[in-house]
């Protein structure tokens, strides 16, 4: 075998090895990308719960006084937009509470349910 054929053979072998390496790296990168997309989808699905929870804490639990009609309407609209029957049911229990003790128990249940949804 001449030196030129040997050099060409080594070059072909090196190119083939680099192709195999690149294919393996592409596969690994695609798997990572799928995992990141799954994580992002999960985070996006939880985002409405996070936003409602934050609004509830800021506007109800930290309210210095009575919660305004506009705030109650905003909360009602936001909880309905979640499209979660369980959360809506717990919200309705909280809103319809007949005593402070009932309201306190219902808000604990609501916040626990929201935490479950945010945890996923």
Steps between C-alpha positions, in 0.01 A plus 500: 500500500638835407529790737220683320261205535595460866442871566167489315393190695592664831312815399188297409526313829538826696201651319290190570595514868411869519165425331423233761595739779281777355203265462536390864525863615194591294304217661609610850413861425156404366429303820601801709280724288200270550559504876522880501181529291317267738617705795398823329156362413454397862605844624267672255208281611565599863538872429128591525487338845808692608348827379167437672675396820715814497200724436304329778782537750571862405141622471320291763738369762714813512209741458502767769121511501201378309561363151353724231231391257741540206756276669237237577385511139857468374559201728173340394585540132850369548392194698239419234759538224705221661239255374554285809171381651660402832664838550181678400299290745742580782493868402121499517513341845734775614283776354184353652647441846255605768753563775858611540596153622345339191670754273833430667461123453388548140792729415741242640342237277512733201865585553585133549325411175681777316831377641424151370428638155818707497705199608358304213 
